[in-house]
Amino acid sequence: LVRAMSFAWSAKSLANWTLARPHTRSRFKVKARAANATANAANADAKCLVFSFHNYENNTLKKALPDATFSSARCELGTASLARGHNAVCVFVDDDVGVDVVDALADHGVRLILLRCAGWDNVDCERAVERGVTVLRVPAYDPLSISEYAVAMMLSLNRHLCASRDRLRMGNFTLDGLVGSSLRGKTVGVLGTGKIGRGVADILKRGFQMNVLGFDKFPNKPGFCGEYMDLDEVLERSDVVSLHLPLTPETDGLIDKYAIAKMKRGAILINTSRGALVDARAAIDGLVSGKIAALGLDVYENENKLFFKDFSSMNMEQRMLVWDETMAILGSMPNVLVTPHTAFLTHEALHGIAATTAENFRLFKEGETLEGDHVVCVGAAE
């Protein structure tokens, strides 16, 4: 298996690390309460446009929003005009809902953004509030599906399952180079102990008899089955590190060349949370040098240009327009497993996302009070 990885994070960075989302949400709610109470007036005839619609959502989202308009187009400035005539848009995790896009959507009459995901780092919420646009999300959708996926990546990399499959397809049934190690008795460091992180900890401790260490800015979460320690100690003692942190200015690039330079040789690193937590080029250098034994990524810092698209039918000129050298290198490395943001993709999760999204839309249409974890921000009356 792997040896522990470690890196130092300065006391200043640690002291400054604040999870922006809870504070951001509170600030938006204060603004919302101060806004005109009619901001959520009944809108029974509201129409919704769904961006980034995929075929796998036919049996869930399309049934949950039968009167919506569905488009496979990604939400961005160039496609915002598709929302003309709609009061609401429904977007996915890699859609662009920055300042310019929020302005364009608001100019076309959009007053509601429905996120069919939990995170909202792709939305400029302050601008949404200013433009009278409410943002609602899906706070949880079978989070254990992501926990299970993170563990599956660990097992696949540790036991060389992808290499075994590739060899078999070429008629190679030899065993050299496929030796792995038991996870039993090893240590996993879980960075971020929300529902997903706690799920990973439960699976690995109870199912694999691993030692579990955790780091969280807000520790002592109920149900965490490991021992909380400071960040440096968790990383120094962990054989496997699994990232389950939100993307904030403080966590952006958390695993960079400086962190990797201080790692012990032979660490497995798993990221199923946000791509920008890991500097991919630095990770490649770590893999080449042997500092990192294996890397599992279900997210990627530039995934909005690549994920959810099919390049197999494109000609070379079309491919080169979106060529990503870093991803090409990652995809060619035998000790790297990259998947296109599929950790959430289970039948249970899709049904949960569709049901919550439909309920959020209903609350908006009927003018009910908007409060709770599903509320990101409530647009002020312009």
Secondary structure by P-SEA (a helix, b strand, c coil): cccbbbbbbcaaaaaaccccaaaaaaaaaaaaaacccccccccccbbbbbcccccccccccccccccbbbbccccccccccccccccbbbbcccccccaaaaaaaaaacccbbbbccccccccaaaaaaaabbbbbbccccaaaaaaaaaaaaaaaaaaaaaaaaaaaaaccccccccbbbbcccbbbbbccccaaaaaaaaaaaaacbbbbbbcccccccccccbbbbcaaaaaacccbbbbbccccccccccccaaaaaacccbbbbbbcccccccaaaaaaaaaaaccccbbbbccccccccccccccccccaaaaaacccaaaaaaaaccccccccccccccaaaaaaaaaaaaaaaaaaaacccccccccccccccc
